[in-house]
Amino acid sequence: MDKIVRKKISIVTPCYNEEANLVDCRDAVRNVFAEQLPEYDYEHLFCDNRSTDASVAVLRRLAQEDPNVRVIFNARNFGPFRSTFNGLLSTSGDAVVVLLAADLQDPPEVIVDFVRSWEQGNEIVYGIRANRQESWLMRNTRRLYYRLVSRFASIDIPNDVGEFQLVDRVVVDTLRQFDDYYPYIRGMIASCGFRAVGVPYTWKARAKGFSKNRLYHLVDQGLNGLISFTNLPMRACLFLGTTLSLLSFVYAAFTVVAHLIFGRTLASPGIATIITAIFFFSGVILFFLGVMGEYISAIHFQVRRRPLVIERGRLNFERNKTPHASDASNAGGSISLLETRSAA
């Protein structure tokens, strides 16, 4: 009698100083699969960014208690995007939830809807943050940012969509071909194509602890999203420089006419010439900066070949069978310093 092969779902959770949320996150995922997706196997991969609280001890305990829990310990904090992408390349499931935040603001119950849509043939099922339980300012700032990126990106990136998505193994294998030092994962997934569908949900307020993303990190991540799939910043410089140069000619013409009509009463001799020269050469400089930026941005995309992350070790990965570790290195991925171990 042929053995029935059960499909596996992988869930990736990056974490940094989330000791208060790790157990709740593990329990929430375990309950979802026990109660609503019992026909599936699963693995829950935590990617620790060298936490300084008790997160490492908590993760070691969870890995000992639960063979479905796997852990990657990074050598330092590489940020949520790099560690998540490295974790994504290390999964072994037939489908992968790209990022489930440890603070559970993206509700794990939505994974059930993701899986059901995936079963219908959709290779990408992305969560749409239709409602956000946060301040008016942050909600509308994010809303504006999502639309700005979507409007000017060279590909179709859905609005209000983060990395809380389920993607088929074929998408993961496609993402393995990307060689990006700072992966903008939602854009990379959108650029793959494939059949995609959205699932709206409510992005909940954080129940425990506080976000480790400061304003600088949010700006950094936002700029990375802007430059990853659009030349808008460089094009804006080009447009601004051209506009200023044209305005300088208009101003020069105006001063000539004003001089002929009013004589020298508007300004002292030479002032108009200086103002015109400043506007003109500022415009010329911005124009050439914009042109150079086009080339630099092209080089910028090509030469970012540093390792994605550097790992200190792994827990609950099979010995001599670290899923896709070598492939991840080929894709500009991780460097493991310590031997992969089993906590069981």
C-alpha positions as CSV (number, residue, x, y, z in Angstrom):
1,M,0.0,0.0,0.0
2,D,1.4,3.3,-1.0
3,K,2.3,5.7,1.8
4,I,0.3,8.9,1.8
5,V,2.6,11.9,1.6
6,R,1.4,14.8,3.7
7,K,2.2,18.3,2.4
8,K,4.1,20.6,4.6
9,I,3.7,24.3,5.3
10,S,6.6,26.4,6.5
11,I,6.2,29.6,8.6
12,V,9.1,32.0,9.0
13,T,9.2,34.3,12.1
14,P,12.1,36.8,12.4
15,C,12.7,38.0,16.0
16,Y,14.8,40.4,18.0
17,N,14.2,40.8,21.8
18,E,10.8,39.2,21.6
19,E,11.0,37.0,24.7
20,A,7.5,38.0,25.8
21,N,5.9,36.9,22.5
22,L,7.8,33.8,21.3
23,V,5.8,31.2,23.3
24,D,2.5,32.8,22.3
25,C,3.6,32.9,18.7
26,R,4.6,29.2,18.7
27,D,1.3,28.2,20.5
28,A,-0.8,30.2,18.1
29,V,0.7,28.5,15.1
30,R,0.5,25.1,16.7
31,N,-3.1,25.5,17.5
32,V,-4.0,26.6,14.0
33,F,-2.5,23.4,12.5
34,A,-3.9,21.2,15.2
35,E,-7.4,22.5,15.0
36,Q,-7.9,23.8,11.5
37,L,-5.2,22.3,9.3
38,P,-4.6,18.8,10.8
39,E,-4.1,17.3,7.3
40,Y,-0.8,19.3,7.0
41,D,2.6,18.9,8.5
42,Y,4.4,22.2,9.4
43,E,7.6,23.7,10.4
44,H,7.9,27.0,12.3
45,L,11.3,28.6,11.6
46,F,12.4,31.4,14.0
47,C,15.3,33.6,12.8
48,D,16.9,35.3,15.8
49,N,18.8,38.5,15.2
50,R,21.2,38.0,18.2
51,S,18.7,39.1,20.8
52,T,20.0,40.5,24.0
53,D,17.1,39.5,26.2
54,A,16.1,35.9,27.1
55,S,14.9,35.1,23.5
56,V,17.8,32.7,22.8
57,A,17.0,30.6,25.9
58,V,13.3,30.6,25.1
59,L,14.0,29.5,21.5
60,R,16.3,26.7,22.7
61,R,13.6,25.5,25.0
62,L,10.9,25.6,22.4
63,A,13.1,23.7,20.0
64,Q,13.6,21.0,22.6
65,E,9.9,20.8,23.4
66,D,8.6,20.9,19.8
67,P,10.3,19.2,16.8
68,N,8.3,21.4,14.5
69,V,10.2,24.4,15.8
70,R,13.5,25.2,14.0
71,V,15.8,28.1,14.9
72,I,18.5,30.0,13.0
73,F,20.7,32.2,15.3
74,N,22.3,35.1,13.4
75,A,25.7,36.4,14.3
76,R,24.3,40.0,14.7
77,N,21.1,41.9,14.0
78,F,20.7,41.8,10.2
79,G,17.2,43.3,10.3
80,P,13.9,41.7,9.6
81,F,14.2,41.6,5.8
82,R,17.6,40.0,5.5
83,S,16.9,37.4,8.2
84,T,13.5,36.7,6.9
85,F,14.8,36.1,3.3
86,N,17.5,33.9,4.6
87,G,14.9,31.9,6.6
88,L,12.7,31.7,3.5
89,L,15.6,30.1,1.6
90,S,16.1,27.6,4.4
91,T,12.6,26.3,4.5
92,S,11.5,22.9,3.2
93,G,7.7,23.1,3.0
94,D,5.5,22.8,-0.1
95,A,4.3,26.3,0.6
96,V,5.8,29.0,2.9
97,V,4.3,31.8,5.0
98,V,7.0,34.3,4.3
99,L,6.8,36.4,7.5
100,L,4.6,35.9,10.5
101,A,5.6,38.6,13.0
102,A,6.4,37.3,16.5
103,D,4.1,40.0,18.0
104,L,1.1,38.4,16.2
105,Q,-0.1,41.7,14.7
106,D,-0.7,39.5,11.6
107,P,-3.2,37.0,13.0
108,P,-2.1,33.3,12.5
109,E,-5.7,32.3,11.9
110,V,-5.5,33.9,8.5
111,I,-3.0,31.2,7.5
112,V,-6.0,28.9,7.1
113,D,-7.5,31.2,4.4
114,F,-4.1,31.4,2.8
115,V,-3.8,27.6,2.6
116,R,-7.4,27.2,1.2
117,S,-6.6,29.7,-1.5
118,W,-3.3,28.0,-2.3
119,E,-5.2,24.7,-2.6
120,Q,-7.3,26.3,-5.4
121,G,-4.2,26.8,-7.5
122,N,-2.9,30.2,-6.5
123,E,0.9,30.2,-6.2
124,I,0.8,33.5,-4.2
125,V,-1.7,34.4,-1.5
126,Y,-1.0,37.8,0.0
127,G,-2.6,39.4,3.0
128,I,-4.2,42.8,2.6
129,R,-4.1,44.9,5.7
130,A,-7.6,46.3,5.1
131,N,-7.8,47.7,8.7
132,R,-5.0,48.8,11.0
133,Q,-5.3,49.1,14.7
134,E,-2.8,51.9,15.1
135,S,-2.7,55.7,15.3
136,W,-4.3,57.9,12.6
137,L,-0.9,59.3,11.7
138,M,0.9,56.0,11.2
139,R,-2.1,54.4,9.4
140,N,-2.3,57.2,6.8
141,T,1.5,57.5,6.5
142,R,1.8,53.8,5.6
143,R,-1.2,54.1,3.4
144,L,0.4,56.9,1.4
145,Y,3.7,55.0,1.2
146,Y,2.1,51.9,-0.1
147,R,0.4,53.8,-2.8
148,L,3.5,55.8,-3.7
149,V,5.5,52.6,-4.2
150,S,2.7,50.9,-6.1
151,R,2.2,53.9,-8.3
152,F,5.8,54.4,-9.4
153,A,7.1,50.8,-9.3
154,S,7.9,49.2,-12.6
155,I,5.9,46.2,-11.6
156,D,2.4,45.7,-10.0
157,I,2.9,45.7,-6.2
158,P,-0.5,45.4,-4.5
159,N,-1.5,48.2,-2.0
160,D,-1.5,47.5,1.7
161,V,0.4,44.3,1.4
162,G,3.4,43.3,3.5
163,E,5.4,40.1,3.8
164,F,2.5,38.2,5.5
165,Q,2.0,36.0,2.4
166,L,1.9,32.4,1.5
167,V,3.9,31.4,-1.5
168,D,4.2,28.1,-3.3
169,R,7.6,26.2,-3.4
170,V,7.9,27.2,-7.1
171,V,8.0,30.9,-6.0
172,V,10.6,30.2,-3.3
173,D,12.8,28.4,-5.9
174,T,12.3,31.4,-8.2
175,L,13.3,33.8,-5.4
176,R,16.5,31.8,-5.0
177,Q,17.7,33.3,-8.3
178,F,17.6,36.8,-6.9
179,D,21.0,38.2,-5.7
180,D,20.0,41.2,-3.6
181,Y,21.9,42.3,-0.5
182,Y,18.9,44.1,0.9
183,P,15.8,42.2,-0.3
184,Y,12.5,44.0,-0.6
185,I,10.7,40.8,-0.3
186,R,7.1,41.9,-1.2
187,G,8.4,43.5,-4.4
188,M,10.5,40.5,-5.3
189,I,7.5,38.2,-4.9
190,A,5.3,40.5,-7.0
191,S,8.0,40.6,-9.7
192,C,7.9,36.8,-10.0
193,G,4.4,36.9,-11.5
194,F,2.4,33.6,-11.0
195,R,-1.2,33.4,-10.1
196,A,-1.9,35.6,-7.1
197,V,-4.9,36.5,-4.9
198,G,-5.4,38.7,-1.9
199,V,-7.0,38.0,1.5
200,P,-8.1,41.0,3.5
201,Y,-7.6,41.0,7.3
202,T,-7.2,43.3,10.3
203,W,-3.7,44.2,11.3
204,K,-4.0,44.0,15.1
205,A,-2.4,46.2,17.8
206,R,0.6,44.7,19.5
207,A,-0.5,42.9,22.7
208,K,2.9,42.6,24.5
209,G,6.1,44.6,24.4
210,F,7.0,47.3,21.9
211,S,8.2,47.4,18.4
212,K,12.0,47.3,17.9
213,N,11.6,49.2,14.6
214,R,12.6,52.8,15.3
215,L,11.9,55.8,13.0
216,Y,15.3,55.3,11.4
217,H,14.6,51.7,10.6
218,L,11.2,52.6,9.1
219,V,12.7,55.3,6.9
220,D,15.5,52.9,5.9
221,Q,13.0,50.2,5.0
222,G,10.8,52.7,3.2
223,L,13.6,54.1,1.1
224,N,14.8,50.5,0.2
225,G,11.3,49.8,-1.1
226,L,11.3,53.0,-3.1
227,I,14.6,52.4,-4.8
228,S,14.3,48.7,-5.3
229,F,11.6,48.7,-8.0
230,T,11.5,52.3,-9.2
231,N,13.8,55.0,-10.5
232,L,11.5,57.7,-9.2
233,P,14.0,59.5,-6.9
234,M,16.6,59.8,-9.7
235,R,13.9,60.8,-12.2
236,A,12.6,63.4,-9.7
237,C,16.2,65.0,-9.6
238,L,16.3,64.9,-13.4
239,F,12.9,66.6,-13.6
240,L,13.7,69.2,-10.9
241,G,17.1,70.1,-12.5
242,T,15.5,70.5,-15.9
243,T,12.7,72.6,-14.4
244,L,15.0,74.9,-12.5
245,S,17.2,75.4,-15.6
246,L,14.1,76.4,-17.7
247,L,12.9,78.7,-14.9
248,S,16.3,80.4,-14.9
249,F,15.8,81.3,-18.5
250,V,12.3,82.6,-17.8
251,Y,13.7,84.7,-14.9
252,A,16.5,86.0,-17.2
253,A,13.9,87.1,-19.8
254,F,11.8,88.7,-17.1
255,T,14.7,90.8,-15.8
256,V,15.6,91.9,-19.3
257,V,12.1,93.1,-19.9
258,A,11.9,94.7,-16.5
259,H,15.2,96.5,-17.1
260,L,13.9,97.9,-20.4
261,I,10.7,99.1,-18.8
262,F,11.7,100.2,-15.3
263,G,15.4,100.9,-15.9
264,R,17.6,99.9,-12.9
265,T,15.0,100.5,-10.2
266,L,14.3,96.8,-9.4
267,A,17.8,95.8,-8.2
268,S,21.3,96.9,-8.2
269,P,23.4,96.2,-11.3
270,G,24.6,92.5,-11.4
271,I,22.1,91.2,-8.8
272,A,19.8,89.8,-11.5
273,T,22.7,88.2,-13.3
274,I,23.9,86.5,-10.1
275,I,20.4,85.2,-9.3
276,T,20.0,83.8,-12.8
277,A,23.4,82.2,-12.7
278,I,22.7,80.5,-9.3
279,F,19.4,79.1,-10.5
280,F,20.8,78.0,-13.8
281,F,23.9,76.2,-12.5
282,S,21.9,74.7,-9.6
283,G,19.6,73.2,-12.2
284,V,22.5,72.0,-14.4
285,I,24.1,70.3,-11.3
286,L,20.9,68.6,-10.3
287,F,20.4,67.5,-13.9
288,F,23.7,65.8,-14.1
289,L,23.3,64.4,-10.6
290,G,20.1,62.8,-11.9
291,V,21.8,61.4,-15.0
292,M,24.7,60.1,-12.9
293,G,22.2,58.7,-10.4
294,E,20.7,56.6,-13.1
295,Y,24.0,54.9,-13.8
296,I,25.0,54.6,-10.1
297,S,21.6,53.1,-9.2
298,A,22.2,50.5,-12.0
299,I,25.6,49.7,-10.5
300,H,24.1,49.7,-7.0
301,F,21.7,46.9,-8.0
302,Q,24.5,44.9,-9.4
303,V,27.3,45.0,-6.9
304,R,25.6,44.4,-3.6
305,R,27.1,41.0,-3.2
306,R,27.8,40.8,0.5
307,P,26.4,37.8,2.4
308,L,22.8,38.1,3.2
309,V,23.3,37.1,6.9
310,I,26.0,35.4,8.9
311,E,24.7,32.6,11.1
312,R,26.0,31.4,14.4
313,G,24.1,28.1,14.3
314,R,20.9,26.3,13.7
315,L,18.6,24.1,15.9
316,N,16.4,21.2,14.7
317,F,17.8,21.1,11.2
318,E,18.7,17.6,10.1
319,R,22.4,16.9,10.4
320,N,24.2,17.0,7.0
321,K,20.9,18.2,5.5
322,T,20.5,21.9,6.1
323,P,17.7,22.7,3.7
324,H,19.0,24.8,0.8
325,A,21.9,26.2,2.8
326,S,24.4,25.8,0.0
327,D,21.8,27.1,-2.4
328,A,21.3,30.2,-0.2
329,S,25.0,30.9,-0.3
330,N,24.9,30.7,-4.1
331,A,22.2,33.3,-4.1
332,G,24.3,35.7,-2.0
333,G,22.8,34.0,1.1
334,S,24.1,33.2,4.5
335,I,27.4,32.0,5.9
336,S,27.0,29.4,8.7
337,L,29.8,29.5,11.3
338,L,28.6,26.7,13.6
339,E,27.5,23.2,12.9
340,T,23.9,22.5,12.4
341,R,22.5,20.7,15.5
342,S,19.4,18.9,16.5
343,A,17.8,19.9,19.8
344,A,15.9,16.7,20.2
